[in-house]
Amino acid sequence: MLPTKNQIAALPTILLLPFGLISCTISIGLLLWGLIKAGPEFYNGRECEMTYSRFQFLPLRVVASADSEVTQTDHSQGPLFGEEEVSNNRYRLMKFTDARDPRHRHFYPISGSLIENYDTQSNPRNKQQKNPGRFLELKDNWCLLPPDEKVEHVQNVPHPYRGHPVLYVPGHWGSFSQARSIGAHGTRWAGPYPKGSSDQEIYQQLYTGKDMHDGIISNDITEGSAREVVDAILSSQELLDDFVMDVFALDFDGGEGGALHSSKLLRQAEFFAKAVATIIQACNIGESKGGITIVAHSIGAWVVRIALKMHPHLVSRGWIRNVITLASPLGGLPYAVDAGVHDIIKHLNEDINDQDGDVCIISISGGLRDEMIPPESCAIPPSVVESNDVVSDTILASTMLGAKTNPVGHQSIKDSFGMDHRAIVWCYDQLKIVRELIFALVVSTDRGIEGKVRQYISKQIMLGDLKAFESFHSEVLAQRNRFIEQNSYYNAVAIQLAAPYHLNSLLKLIVLSALLHSFLIRPFCQRRWKESALNGGTEVVGFEAGLSAVATLITVFLCFFLRQLEFSRILPGKSCNNHECQLLFGTVFVLTQLATAFHFIILYGAIPFIRTLRLWMRKRVLNKGNYERECPPMDLSFGSIMSCRLMEGSRLLTFVFPCTFLTVWIIRMFMLAHGDQIAWNSTSAASFLFLSSNFVIAIVIIAAATDPTFSHHRQFQSIMIAFLVLLVKSTFGKVLYAFSSTTNWGQMDNHLYDNFLKAMNTAVGTVGGHHYELLLCSIFSLIPIFTVVEAMKTYVTIVGNSKLLWENIVTKNSTSEPDEKLLCAVDILSSRFCVPRILSAAEFGVICWYAWYIFVSCSSDDVILPCLAGLCFWLIYLNCRTVSPAALRAYSAILENDLLLQSDFPMDHTKLE
């Protein structure tokens, strides 16, 4: 017995649907295994010992102006910088002290309840209420200047023995309290060392100042050239043991997310420059005293680099010569929610002219155990390396620890994969080497050693035998190979999936899956919708799911291998050092299936659920009948209906604007700790308008996707899903920025945009002022998405009206359904109104471009989004021609035997007969 036509039509579904279900089930299982079991067991600091301290952070008043032109040795003109306090500034400069350190005990009654320690951080109610305290001023001599060094109007202190100043810069959502570990190494009360006499010896040294020093060694230690003197000093273990550091830390509003928007990075960089100038003045540091050593964690390194570019005098005056970064993405962020952040990073890395002056930058990567920043992102960019004439200045933490524990052959350590993102700031063995590194940098800088030589000395300290160290990227590759060898393949895939920095790739794959789904189902599924009408559409759903899953998987794998081919064949001698190139084949497969599954869950789960809920509320709550399709007059054109849709959106904006204002006011006044007052100016109005526009577009997308009239237009629903993801990716950071700019605090440093542009001597993407940035985002992101969604609604309305008119025409001619001759004539006539194939090819080209962008290129969503939106609009507009009033009049003429009057070409009588 031969199979029926329906059985043959269902064969693709039978083959594709099981593949999609099985692959998605396996992918979800691996993801859950990675998040629950494999990931937490791998991403940790188990290879480190904890650093302990009894920290007491003292708040210091920042009174410096970062752009002052007065030299630090000129005191005849009064105070170096103005004494005014920046009002409403939530950033603080803190100084680490140990409760056992006798040098700072007399400051505790002055600071009172403003002191930050373990008790106050674990429970803010433990702060002293009797003595509110105050910020320490310059006159309090919190830098512990001795009588022969202190400037006028500065008080004497009981124990004037200061150490070398080190400034810690936290990262994204990082806390100043992370500096307690490096601060403990500064005082040498750091944890796992022999107790007993050690505590007493440290106390006596800090109490009397005997033998302790800040890295500035007198010239009578030894004789010879500067390099010989430095080598002699560094070879002395006694001098290293007596080295003391005074650690300062920046508090960015309790842990502000600097990577959320470029304005936050610029504001933090400006405060960093002021804090440096404050420490320079308070400690009376000259150009020949080693300056300040910067230790930056994660995104804090970008704060430092931006400040060095905006304030070049920080380098030219010798204030900053050495920077140590811990798990910092100097090569680029694996994820950033604002295009302005990417643009700043791009321009800083590409601007090789006068790149950071004589600053020595040492980058230490946490390795594979760092779940937030992949090691490839920590590599110093080639532009910085070339400008400083350095072979390599990025080191794996595991390599550095291995060189100290096994100096003969540190590559033989097989179970070392580094430490997680937070452990790198408290790892005892790691920070012990960092302390030794700071000592070497201070001594070298004080002796006038140039940056290239300081870099070489630092690598000798960290690695010992430099011959055993090939390059940073080779070390990372070797670590990845050991990782795969020591873990099963499936466990390695699960561990990679647990890393959050793959989220950006997942979002891009969701967009790709939605675009491919929309492109494929248009020609393949229209006829199957008709054939499966009696089956309730089950076969169509299965066919769509399997087809899109396979197509997305093939496309991603093709781009994945193309990237490997690009660096192995097309560009010989070069290697792909991006972390996405190092993904396992199984990880790419799982990410692709997860993206496809997430897309189908929204398309076939969330959207039908919300649609059903809307219909239920319409019937039960609003007491209305079934949804009635709009039916404007037949002669109403695409432009007329589109104009009406746009007017509806404008009216919705007038309703959402006051709701947005009320929501922001409630959040500001009652839900946030600061309770900021709303600003009343043009900047605030522009911010509210931008927020309202985003809310309107989100509402329009969700309402259109769940509209019952879209139930048979899944290609449009898929495009809406893609646009919704792109909208979140391109505007999330700017929404947070606009939300912040509704208050006086958020608008306080808007001029920093112009300062940065002036320093860079260029236009940095969308960074060019508040109004300009929001306007560009609206033009290239919000307006294109809104226009395309309204065009989709217009098309659905026109198609619905044409179906109603066609039913009337058929009924009028007393035919239950059109005959074959009539349908053949309609097909011939439809070719007159069909969409040009070149646009379909262009749509496929955009999809391929986006697929290439995922694993090969690094294009911005700000470029892809308007291109995709413009192409979709023209495709929708040309599709409307087949159901336009002119086409409907031609269809009507067919039934009235008047086809020749409506056509511009001879009728094909052979097909009509």
URHU-V532364 format. One record per backbone hydrogen bond with DSSP energy under -1.0 kcal/mol. NH is the residue of the N-H (numbers start at 1). CO is the residue of the C=O. Records with the same first field share a line. If there is no record, write none. Layout:
# URHU-V532364
NH=CO ; CO
This chain:
# URHU-V532364
8=4
9=5
10=6
14=10
15=11
16=12
17=13
20=16
21=17
22=18
23=19
24=20
25=21
26=22
27=23
28=24
29=25
30=26
31=27
32=28
33=29
34=30
35=31
36=32
37=33
38=33
39=34
41=37
42=38 ; 39
43=39
44=42
48=45
52=190
56=97
57=116
58=95
60=93
61=136
68=65
74=71
78=75
89=86
92=251
94=249
95=58
96=247
99=54
101=98
107=104
111=107
112=108
113=131
114=111
115=112
116=57
121=117
122=118
123=119
126=123
127=124
134=110
136=59
140=137
141=138
144=141
149=146
150=146
154=151
155=139
161=159
164=244
166=246
167=293
168=248
169=295
173=256
174=171
178=175
179=176
180=177
181=178
183=179
184=180
185=181
186=182
187=183
188=184
190=188
193=191
200=196
201=197
202=198
203=199
204=200
205=201
206=202
207=203
208=204
209=205
213=242
217=215
221=218
229=225
230=226
231=227
232=228
233=229
234=230
235=231
236=233
240=236
241=237
242=238
243=240
244=213
245=186
246=164
248=166
249=94
250=168
251=92
253=251
255=252
256=252
258=256
260=257
265=261
266=262
267=263
268=264
269=265
270=266
271=267
272=268
273=269
274=270
275=271
276=272
277=273
278=274
279=275
280=276
281=277
282=278
283=279
285=280
289=286
292=319
293=165
294=322
295=167
296=324
297=169
298=326
300=297
301=298
302=299
303=299
304=300
305=301
306=302
307=303
308=304
309=305
310=306
311=307
314=311
315=312
316=312
317=313
318=315
320=314
323=360
324=294
325=362
326=296
327=364
330=328
331=377
342=338
343=339
344=340
345=341
346=342
347=343
348=344
349=345
350=346
351=347
352=350
355=352
356=354
359=356
360=321
362=323
363=393
364=325
365=395
369=417
370=367
377=374
378=375
385=381
386=382
387=383
388=384
390=385
395=363
397=365
400=396
401=397
402=398
403=399
404=400
405=401
406=402
412=409
413=410
419=366
424=420
425=422
426=423
427=423
428=49
431=427
432=428
433=429
434=430
435=431
436=432
437=433
438=434
439=435
440=436
441=437
442=438
443=439
444=440
445=441
446=442
447=443
448=445
449=444
454=450
455=451
456=452
457=453
458=454
459=455
460=456
461=457
462=458
463=459
464=460
465=463
469=466
475=471
476=472
477=473
478=474
479=475
480=476
481=477
482=478
483=479
484=480
485=481
486=482
492=488
493=489
494=490
495=491
496=492
497=493
498=494
499=496
502=499
503=500
506=502
507=503
508=504
509=505
510=506
511=507
512=508
513=509
514=510
515=511
516=512
517=513
518=514
519=515
520=516
521=517
524=520
525=521
529=525
530=526
531=527
532=528
533=530
537=532
541=537
542=538
543=539
544=540
545=541
546=542
547=543
548=544
549=545
550=546
551=547
552=548
553=549
554=550
555=551
556=552
557=553
558=554
559=555
560=556
561=557
562=558
563=559
564=560
565=561
566=562
567=563
568=564
569=565
570=565
571=566
574=571
581=578
588=584
589=585
590=586
591=587
592=588
593=589
594=590
595=591
596=592
597=593
598=594
599=595
600=596
601=597
602=598
603=599
604=600
605=601
606=601
607=602
609=605
610=606
611=607
612=608
613=609
614=610
615=611
616=612
617=613
618=614
619=615
620=616
621=617
622=617
624=618
636=633
641=637
642=638
643=639
644=640
645=641
646=642
647=643
648=644
649=645
650=646
651=647
652=648
653=649
654=650
655=651
656=652
657=653
660=656
661=657
662=658
663=659
664=660
665=661
666=662
667=663
668=664
669=665
670=666
671=667
672=667
679=742
685=681
686=682
687=683
688=684
689=685
690=686
691=687
692=688
693=689
694=690
695=691
696=692
697=693
698=694
699=695
700=696
701=697
702=698
703=699
704=700
705=701
706=702
707=704
710=707
711=708
713=710
717=713
718=714
719=715
720=716
721=717
722=718
723=719
724=720
725=721
726=722
727=723
728=724
729=725
730=726
731=727
732=728
733=337
735=731
736=732
737=733
738=734
739=735
740=736
741=737
743=740
747=743
750=747
752=749
753=750
755=751
756=752
757=753
758=754
759=755
760=756
761=757
762=757
765=763
767=764
773=769
774=770
775=771
776=772
777=773
778=774
779=775
780=776
781=777
782=777
783=778
785=781
786=782
787=783
788=784
789=785
790=786
791=787
792=788
793=789
794=790
795=791
796=792
797=793
798=794
799=795
800=796
801=797
802=798
803=799
804=800
805=801
806=802
807=803
808=804
809=805
810=806
811=807
812=808
813=809
814=811
815=810
823=819
824=820
825=821
826=822
827=823
828=824
829=825
830=826
832=829
833=830
839=836
840=836
841=837
842=838
843=839
844=840
845=841
846=842
847=843
848=844
849=845
850=846
851=847
852=848
853=849
854=850
855=851
856=852
857=852
863=860
864=860
865=861
867=863
868=864
869=865
870=866
871=867
872=868
873=869
874=870
875=871
876=872
877=873
878=874
879=875
880=876
882=879
884=881
888=884
889=885
890=886
891=887
892=888
893=889
894=890
895=891
897=894
898=893
902=899
903=899
909=907
912=908
913=909
